[in-house]
Amino acid sequence: MDIEKFTELLDEKIFEIAKELRDEHGLTNLIINQDSTYSTGQITINLTEK
């Protein structure tokens, strides 16, 4: 497995976990913005409120 594939899988898992936590804690106003560059292994997460 290369860094691009690993970053893609990690990106998907992080987003799933963030959505689960948001829902579990009733944070309906929370917006999760996630930007990833698979080739460099960079994942950026920004949280904002509506």
PDB file of N, H, CA, C and O in Angstrom:
ATOM      1  N   MET A   1       0.854  -1.167   0.000  1.00  0.00           N
ATOM      2  CA  MET A   1       0.000   0.000   0.000  1.00  0.00           C
ATOM      3  C   MET A   1       0.903   1.235   0.000  1.00  0.00           C
ATOM      4  O   MET A   1       1.888   1.302   0.736  1.00  0.00           O
ATOM      5  N   ASP A   2       0.550   2.203  -0.835  1.00  0.00           N
ATOM      6  H   ASP A   2      -0.250   2.149  -1.433  1.00  0.00           H
ATOM      7  CA  ASP A   2       1.340   3.422  -0.886  1.00  0.00           C
ATOM      8  C   ASP A   2       0.679   4.536  -0.064  1.00  0.00           C
ATOM      9  O   ASP A   2      -0.435   4.378   0.435  1.00  0.00           O
ATOM     10  N   ILE A   3       1.383   5.656   0.066  1.00  0.00           N
ATOM     11  H   ILE A   3       2.288   5.785  -0.339  1.00  0.00           H
ATOM     12  CA  ILE A   3       0.894   6.762   0.897  1.00  0.00           C
ATOM     13  C   ILE A   3      -0.430   7.330   0.377  1.00  0.00           C
ATOM     14  O   ILE A   3      -1.271   7.755   1.169  1.00  0.00           O
ATOM     15  N   GLU A   4      -0.620   7.340  -0.934  1.00  0.00           N
ATOM     16  H   GLU A   4       0.063   6.994  -1.577  1.00  0.00           H
ATOM     17  CA  GLU A   4      -1.868   7.865  -1.492  1.00  0.00           C
ATOM     18  C   GLU A   4      -3.069   7.028  -1.061  1.00  0.00           C
ATOM     19  O   GLU A   4      -4.082   7.577  -0.627  1.00  0.00           O
ATOM     20  N   LYS A   5      -2.964   5.725  -1.175  1.00  0.00           N
ATOM     21  H   LYS A   5      -2.141   5.279  -1.528  1.00  0.00           H
ATOM     22  CA  LYS A   5      -4.062   4.836  -0.793  1.00  0.00           C
ATOM     23  C   LYS A   5      -4.311   4.895   0.710  1.00  0.00           C
ATOM     24  O   LYS A   5      -5.459   4.932   1.152  1.00  0.00           O
ATOM     25  N   PHE A   6      -3.230   4.905   1.497  1.00  0.00           N
ATOM     26  H   PHE A   6      -2.297   4.875   1.137  1.00  0.00           H
ATOM     27  CA  PHE A   6      -3.380   4.979   2.949  1.00  0.00           C
ATOM     28  C   PHE A   6      -4.065   6.281   3.362  1.00  0.00           C
ATOM     29  O   PHE A   6      -4.948   6.277   4.220  1.00  0.00           O
ATOM     30  N   THR A   7      -3.659   7.390   2.753  1.00  0.00           N
ATOM     31  H   THR A   7      -2.942   7.393   2.056  1.00  0.00           H
ATOM     32  CA  THR A   7      -4.266   8.681   3.062  1.00  0.00           C
ATOM     33  C   THR A   7      -5.736   8.698   2.682  1.00  0.00           C
ATOM     34  O   THR A   7      -6.558   9.260   3.406  1.00  0.00           O
ATOM     35  N   GLU A   8      -6.072   8.093   1.563  1.00  0.00           N
ATOM     36  H   GLU A   8      -5.405   7.637   0.975  1.00  0.00           H
ATOM     37  CA  GLU A   8      -7.473   8.018   1.135  1.00  0.00           C
ATOM     38  C   GLU A   8      -8.305   7.239   2.158  1.00  0.00           C
ATOM     39  O   GLU A   8      -9.390   7.681   2.537  1.00  0.00           O
ATOM     40  N   LEU A   9      -7.812   6.101   2.598  1.00  0.00           N
ATOM     41  H   LEU A   9      -6.931   5.742   2.290  1.00  0.00           H
ATOM     42  CA  LEU A   9      -8.534   5.295   3.585  1.00  0.00           C
ATOM     43  C   LEU A   9      -8.653   6.035   4.917  1.00  0.00           C
ATOM     44  O   LEU A   9      -9.714   6.023   5.542  1.00  0.00           O
ATOM     45  N   LEU A  10      -7.577   6.672   5.347  1.00  0.00           N
ATOM     46  H   LEU A  10      -6.716   6.682   4.839  1.00  0.00           H
ATOM     47  CA  LEU A  10      -7.586   7.426   6.590  1.00  0.00           C
ATOM     48  C   LEU A  10      -8.566   8.596   6.508  1.00  0.00           C
ATOM     49  O   LEU A  10      -9.293   8.867   7.465  1.00  0.00           O
ATOM     50  N   ASP A  11      -8.587   9.275   5.387  1.00  0.00           N
ATOM     51  H   ASP A  11      -7.997   9.054   4.610  1.00  0.00           H
ATOM     52  CA  ASP A  11      -9.496  10.391   5.136  1.00  0.00           C
ATOM     53  C   ASP A  11     -10.946   9.953   5.314  1.00  0.00           C
ATOM     54  O   ASP A  11     -11.728  10.636   5.975  1.00  0.00           O
ATOM     55  N   GLU A  12     -11.298   8.831   4.732  1.00  0.00           N
ATOM     56  H   GLU A  12     -10.662   8.276   4.195  1.00  0.00           H
ATOM     57  CA  GLU A  12     -12.664   8.312   4.834  1.00  0.00           C
ATOM     58  C   GLU A  12     -13.019   7.969   6.276  1.00  0.00           C
ATOM     59  O   GLU A  12     -14.118   8.284   6.733  1.00  0.00           O
ATOM     60  N   LYS A  13     -12.102   7.327   6.998  1.00  0.00           N
ATOM     61  H   LYS A  13     -11.209   7.071   6.627  1.00  0.00           H
ATOM     62  CA  LYS A  13     -12.358   6.935   8.391  1.00  0.00           C
ATOM     63  C   LYS A  13     -12.515   8.157   9.298  1.00  0.00           C
ATOM     64  O   LYS A  13     -13.412   8.200  10.140  1.00  0.00           O
ATOM     65  N   ILE A  14     -11.642   9.143   9.121  1.00  0.00           N
ATOM     66  H   ILE A  14     -10.914   9.108   8.438  1.00  0.00           H
ATOM     67  CA  ILE A  14     -11.722  10.354   9.944  1.00  0.00           C
ATOM     68  C   ILE A  14     -13.067  11.028   9.755  1.00  0.00           C
ATOM     69  O   ILE A  14     -13.686  11.456  10.729  1.00  0.00           O
ATOM     70  N   PHE A  15     -13.529  11.129   8.510  1.00  0.00           N
ATOM     71  H   PHE A  15     -13.026  10.782   7.719  1.00  0.00           H
ATOM     72  CA  PHE A  15     -14.805  11.784   8.250  1.00  0.00           C
ATOM     73  C   PHE A  15     -15.961  10.998   8.880  1.00  0.00           C
ATOM     74  O   PHE A  15     -16.875  11.593   9.450  1.00  0.00           O
ATOM     75  N   GLU A  16     -15.924   9.681   8.779  1.00  0.00           N
ATOM     76  H   GLU A  16     -15.181   9.198   8.316  1.00  0.00           H
ATOM     77  CA  GLU A  16     -16.961   8.844   9.392  1.00  0.00           C
ATOM     78  C   GLU A  16     -17.005   9.046  10.906  1.00  0.00           C
ATOM     79  O   GLU A  16     -18.082   9.191  11.484  1.00  0.00           O
ATOM     80  N   ILE A  17     -15.841   9.055  11.542  1.00  0.00           N
ATOM     81  H   ILE A  17     -14.966   8.937  11.071  1.00  0.00           H
ATOM     82  CA  ILE A  17     -15.769   9.225  12.992  1.00  0.00           C
ATOM     83  C   ILE A  17     -16.259  10.612  13.391  1.00  0.00           C
ATOM     84  O   ILE A  17     -16.999  10.744  14.365  1.00  0.00           O
ATOM     85  N   ALA A  18     -15.865  11.634  12.663  1.00  0.00           N
ATOM     86  H   ALA A  18     -15.264  11.526  11.871  1.00  0.00           H
ATOM     87  CA  ALA A  18     -16.293  12.998  12.974  1.00  0.00           C
ATOM     88  C   ALA A  18     -17.811  13.131  12.861  1.00  0.00           C
ATOM     89  O   ALA A  18     -18.443  13.767  13.705  1.00  0.00           O
ATOM     90  N   LYS A  19     -18.395  12.536  11.830  1.00  0.00           N
ATOM     91  H   LYS A  19     -17.882  12.019  11.145  1.00  0.00           H
ATOM     92  CA  LYS A  19     -19.853  12.591  11.681  1.00  0.00           C
ATOM     93  C   LYS A  19     -20.548  11.837  12.815  1.00  0.00           C
ATOM     94  O   LYS A  19     -21.556  12.309  13.342  1.00  0.00           O
ATOM     95  N   GLU A  20     -20.025  10.684  13.191  1.00  0.00           N
ATOM     96  H   GLU A  20     -19.206  10.301  12.763  1.00  0.00           H
ATOM     97  CA  GLU A  20     -20.607   9.915  14.298  1.00  0.00           C
ATOM     98  C   GLU A  20     -20.578  10.708  15.598  1.00  0.00           C
ATOM     99  O   GLU A  20     -21.574  10.759  16.319  1.00  0.00           O
ATOM    100  N   LEU A  21     -19.441  11.325  15.897  1.00  0.00           N
ATOM    101  H   LEU A  21     -18.632  11.283  15.311  1.00  0.00           H
ATOM    102  CA  LEU A  21     -19.318  12.118  17.117  1.00  0.00           C
ATOM    103  C   LEU A  21     -20.279  13.303  17.100  1.00  0.00           C
ATOM    104  O   LEU A  21     -20.910  13.614  18.110  1.00  0.00           O
ATOM    105  N   ARG A  22     -20.383  13.957  15.955  1.00  0.00           N
ATOM    106  H   ARG A  22     -19.870  13.704  15.134  1.00  0.00           H
ATOM    107  CA  ARG A  22     -21.303  15.089  15.826  1.00  0.00           C
ATOM    108  C   ARG A  22     -22.732  14.643  16.120  1.00  0.00           C
ATOM    109  O   ARG A  22     -23.455  15.307  16.864  1.00  0.00           O
ATOM    110  N   ASP A  23     -23.131  13.530  15.541  1.00  0.00           N
ATOM    111  H   ASP A  23     -22.543  12.991  14.937  1.00  0.00           H
ATOM    112  CA  ASP A  23     -24.491  13.033  15.724  1.00  0.00           C
ATOM    113  C   ASP A  23     -24.736  12.546  17.155  1.00  0.00           C
ATOM    114  O   ASP A  23     -25.794  12.808  17.727  1.00  0.00           O
ATOM    115  N   GLU A  24     -23.763  11.841  17.730  1.00  0.00           N
ATOM    116  H   GLU A  24     -22.903  11.629  17.266  1.00  0.00           H
ATOM    117  CA  GLU A  24     -23.900  11.319  19.090  1.00  0.00           C
ATOM    118  C   GLU A  24     -24.081  12.435  20.117  1.00  0.00           C
ATOM    119  O   GLU A  24     -24.780  12.257  21.115  1.00  0.00           O
ATOM    120  N   HIS A  25     -23.463  13.565  19.877  1.00  0.00           N
ATOM    121  H   HIS A  25     -22.895  13.709  19.066  1.00  0.00           H
ATOM    122  CA  HIS A  25     -23.485  14.658  20.844  1.00  0.00           C
ATOM    123  C   HIS A  25     -24.459  15.766  20.455  1.00  0.00           C
ATOM    124  O   HIS A  25     -24.473  16.829  21.075  1.00  0.00           O
ATOM    125  N   GLY A  26     -25.278  15.516  19.421  1.00  0.00           N
ATOM    126  H   GLY A  26     -25.266  14.653  18.917  1.00  0.00           H
ATOM    127  CA  GLY A  26     -26.316  16.454  19.043  1.00  0.00           C
ATOM    128  C   GLY A  26     -25.812  17.789  18.524  1.00  0.00           C
ATOM    129  O   GLY A  26     -26.479  18.811  18.686  1.00  0.00           O
ATOM    130  N   LEU A  27     -24.662  17.788  17.912  1.00  0.00           N
ATOM    131  H   LEU A  27     -24.121  16.958  17.781  1.00  0.00           H
ATOM    132  CA  LEU A  27     -24.087  19.031  17.392  1.00  0.00           C
ATOM    133  C   LEU A  27     -24.576  19.287  15.962  1.00  0.00           C
ATOM    134  O   LEU A  27     -23.794  19.268  15.011  1.00  0.00           O
ATOM    135  N   THR A  28     -25.873  19.524  15.834  1.00  0.00           N
ATOM    136  H   THR A  28     -26.508  19.539  16.607  1.00  0.00           H
ATOM    137  CA  THR A  28     -26.476  19.658  14.505  1.00  0.00           C
ATOM    138  C   THR A  28     -25.997  20.892  13.753  1.00  0.00           C
ATOM    139  O   THR A  28     -26.112  20.947  12.529  1.00  0.00           O
ATOM    140  N   ASN A  29     -25.464  21.883  14.460  1.00  0.00           N
ATOM    141  H   ASN A  29     -25.371  21.838  15.455  1.00  0.00           H
ATOM    142  CA  ASN A  29     -24.964  23.101  13.808  1.00  0.00           C
ATOM    143  C   ASN A  29     -23.513  22.996  13.361  1.00  0.00           C
ATOM    144  O   ASN A  29     -22.983  23.926  12.754  1.00  0.00           O
ATOM    145  N   LEU A  30     -22.870  21.876  13.655  1.00  0.00           N
ATOM    146  H   LEU A  30     -23.301  21.121  14.149  1.00  0.00           H
ATOM    147  CA  LEU A  30     -21.455  21.706  13.324  1.00  0.00           C
ATOM    148  C   LEU A  30     -21.286  21.294  11.865  1.00  0.00           C
ATOM    149  O   LEU A  30     -21.906  20.337  11.401  1.00  0.00           O
ATOM    150  N   ILE A  31     -20.441  22.026  11.155  1.00  0.00           N
ATOM    151  H   ILE A  31     -19.938  22.804  11.532  1.00  0.00           H
ATOM    152  CA  ILE A  31     -20.118  21.703   9.765  1.00  0.00           C
ATOM    153  C   ILE A  31     -18.688  21.183   9.729  1.00  0.00           C
ATOM    154  O   ILE A  31     -17.767  21.819  10.243  1.00  0.00           O
ATOM    155  N   ILE A  32     -18.519  20.019   9.114  1.00  0.00           N
ATOM    156  H   ILE A  32     -19.267  19.503   8.697  1.00  0.00           H
ATOM    157  CA  ILE A  32     -17.198  19.397   9.006  1.00  0.00           C
ATOM    158  C   ILE A  32     -16.712  19.557   7.571  1.00  0.00           C
ATOM    159  O   ILE A  32     -17.291  18.996   6.641  1.00  0.00           O
ATOM    160  N   ASN A  33     -15.646  20.326   7.403  1.00  0.00           N
ATOM    161  H   ASN A  33     -15.175  20.782   8.159  1.00  0.00           H
ATOM    162  CA  ASN A  33     -15.029  20.482   6.082  1.00  0.00           C
ATOM    163  C   ASN A  33     -13.673  19.795   6.115  1.00  0.00           C
ATOM    164  O   ASN A  33     -12.827  20.087   6.961  1.00  0.00           O
ATOM    165  N   GLN A  34     -13.488  18.887   5.187  1.00  0.00           N
ATOM    166  H   GLN A  34     -14.175  18.650   4.499  1.00  0.00           H
ATOM    167  CA  GLN A  34     -12.257  18.109   5.158  1.00  0.00           C
ATOM    168  C   GLN A  34     -11.660  18.209   3.765  1.00  0.00           C
ATOM    169  O   GLN A  34     -12.347  17.997   2.765  1.00  0.00           O
ATOM    170  N   ASP A  35     -10.376  18.533   3.710  1.00  0.00           N
ATOM    171  H   ASP A  35      -9.819  18.704   4.523  1.00  0.00           H
ATOM    172  CA  ASP A  35      -9.672  18.652   2.439  1.00  0.00           C
ATOM    173  C   ASP A  35      -8.432  17.769   2.504  1.00  0.00           C
ATOM    174  O   ASP A  35      -7.679  17.813   3.478  1.00  0.00           O
ATOM    175  N   SER A  36      -8.227  16.980   1.480  1.00  0.00           N
ATOM    176  H   SER A  36      -8.838  16.944   0.689  1.00  0.00           H
ATOM    177  CA  SER A  36      -7.111  16.035   1.499  1.00  0.00           C
ATOM    178  C   SER A  36      -6.318  16.094   0.208  1.00  0.00           C
ATOM    179  O   SER A  36      -6.865  16.287  -0.878  1.00  0.00           O
ATOM    180  N   THR A  37      -5.017  15.923   0.358  1.00  0.00           N
ATOM    181  H   THR A  37      -4.573  15.767   1.240  1.00  0.00           H
ATOM    182  CA  THR A  37      -4.122  15.769  -0.781  1.00  0.00           C
ATOM    183  C   THR A  37      -3.469  14.405  -0.609  1.00  0.00           C
ATOM    184  O   THR A  37      -2.506  14.252   0.143  1.00  0.00           O
ATOM    185  N   TYR A  38      -4.000  13.430  -1.309  1.00  0.00           N
ATOM    186  H   TYR A  38      -4.782  13.554  -1.920  1.00  0.00           H
ATOM    187  CA  TYR A  38      -3.550  12.050  -1.124  1.00  0.00           C
ATOM    188  C   TYR A  38      -2.078  11.859  -1.466  1.00  0.00           C
ATOM    189  O   TYR A  38      -1.382  11.086  -0.808  1.00  0.00           O
ATOM    190  N   SER A  39      -1.604  12.555  -2.489  1.00  0.00           N
ATOM    191  H   SER A  39      -2.170  13.182  -3.024  1.00  0.00           H
ATOM    192  CA  SER A  39      -0.224  12.335  -2.934  1.00  0.00           C
ATOM    193  C   SER A  39       0.809  12.790  -1.902  1.00  0.00           C
ATOM    194  O   SER A  39       1.924  12.268  -1.869  1.00  0.00           O
ATOM    195  N   THR A  40       0.441  13.764  -1.056  1.00  0.00           N
ATOM    196  H   THR A  40      -0.464  14.188  -1.083  1.00  0.00           H
ATOM    197  CA  THR A  40       1.382  14.240  -0.042  1.00  0.00           C
ATOM    198  C   THR A  40       1.048  13.733   1.352  1.00  0.00           C
ATOM    199  O   THR A  40       1.812  13.949   2.293  1.00  0.00           O
ATOM    200  N   GLY A  41      -0.094  13.059   1.490  1.00  0.00           N
ATOM    201  H   GLY A  41      -0.714  12.884   0.726  1.00  0.00           H
ATOM    202  CA  GLY A  41      -0.494  12.537   2.787  1.00  0.00           C
ATOM    203  C   GLY A  41      -1.059  13.591   3.714  1.00  0.00           C
ATOM    204  O   GLY A  41      -1.049  13.412   4.932  1.00  0.00           O
ATOM    205  N   GLN A  42      -1.549  14.681   3.163  1.00  0.00           N
ATOM    206  H   GLN A  42      -1.557  14.826   2.173  1.00  0.00           H
ATOM    207  CA  GLN A  42      -2.047  15.781   3.982  1.00  0.00           C
ATOM    208  C   GLN A  42      -3.575  15.749   4.073  1.00  0.00           C
ATOM    209  O   GLN A  42      -4.272  15.652   3.062  1.00  0.00           O
ATOM    210  N   ILE A  43      -4.078  15.833   5.314  1.00  0.00           N
ATOM    211  H   ILE A  43      -3.512  15.912   6.135  1.00  0.00           H
ATOM    212  CA  ILE A  43      -5.515  15.894   5.572  1.00  0.00           C
ATOM    213  C   ILE A  43      -5.751  17.104   6.467  1.00  0.00           C
ATOM    214  O   ILE A  43      -5.143  17.229   7.531  1.00  0.00           O
ATOM    215  N   THR A  44      -6.639  17.994   6.027  1.00  0.00           N
ATOM    216  H   THR A  44      -7.133  17.893   5.164  1.00  0.00           H
ATOM    217  CA  THR A  44      -6.972  19.192   6.791  1.00  0.00           C
ATOM    218  C   THR A  44      -8.441  19.148   7.141  1.00  0.00           C
ATOM    219  O   THR A  44      -9.286  18.905   6.279  1.00  0.00           O
ATOM    220  N   ILE A  45      -8.755  19.386   8.430  1.00  0.00           N
ATOM    221  H   ILE A  45      -8.069  19.583   9.130  1.00  0.00           H
ATOM    222  CA  ILE A  45     -10.136  19.367   8.894  1.00  0.00           C
ATOM    223  C   ILE A  45     -10.450  20.726   9.494  1.00  0.00           C
ATOM    224  O   ILE A  45      -9.726  21.216  10.361  1.00  0.00           O
ATOM    225  N   ASN A  46     -11.541  21.336   9.025  1.00  0.00           N
ATOM    226  H   ASN A  46     -12.129  20.938   8.320  1.00  0.00           H
ATOM    227  CA  ASN A  46     -12.018  22.605   9.579  1.00  0.00           C
ATOM    228  C   ASN A  46     -13.409  22.397  10.118  1.00  0.00           C
ATOM    229  O   ASN A  46     -14.278  21.865   9.427  1.00  0.00           O
ATOM    230  N   LEU A  47     -13.626  22.816  11.354  1.00  0.00           N
ATOM    231  H   LEU A  47     -12.920  23.249  11.915  1.00  0.00           H
ATOM    232  CA  LEU A  47     -14.941  22.718  11.982  1.00  0.00           C
ATOM    233  C   LEU A  47     -15.493  24.127  12.147  1.00  0.00           C
ATOM    234  O   LEU A  47     -14.808  25.020  12.647  1.00  0.00           O
ATOM    235  N   THR A  48     -16.740  24.317  11.720  1.00  0.00           N
ATOM    236  H   THR A  48     -17.296  23.592  11.314  1.00  0.00           H
ATOM    237  CA  THR A  48     -17.411  25.602  11.864  1.00  0.00           C
ATOM    238  C   THR A  48     -18.849  25.347  12.294  1.00  0.00           C
ATOM    239  O   THR A  48     -19.358  24.232  12.179  1.00  0.00           O
ATOM    240  N   GLU A  49     -19.489  26.389  12.788  1.00  0.00           N
ATOM    241  H   GLU A  49     -19.076  27.294  12.882  1.00  0.00           H
ATOM    242  CA  GLU A  49     -20.887  26.297  13.171  1.00  0.00           C
ATOM    243  C   GLU A  49     -21.733  27.086  12.178  1.00  0.00           C
ATOM    244  O   GLU A  49     -21.303  28.108  11.644  1.00  0.00           O
ATOM    245  N   LYS A  50     -22.943  26.589  11.945  1.00  0.00           N
ATOM    246  H   LYS A  50     -23.292  25.758  12.378  1.00  0.00           H
ATOM    247  CA  LYS A  50     -23.864  27.278  11.049  1.00  0.00           C
ATOM    248  C   LYS A  50     -24.270  28.594  11.661  1.00  0.00           C
ATOM    249  O   LYS A  50     -25.049  29.338  11.064  1.00  0.00           O
TER     250      LYS A  50
END
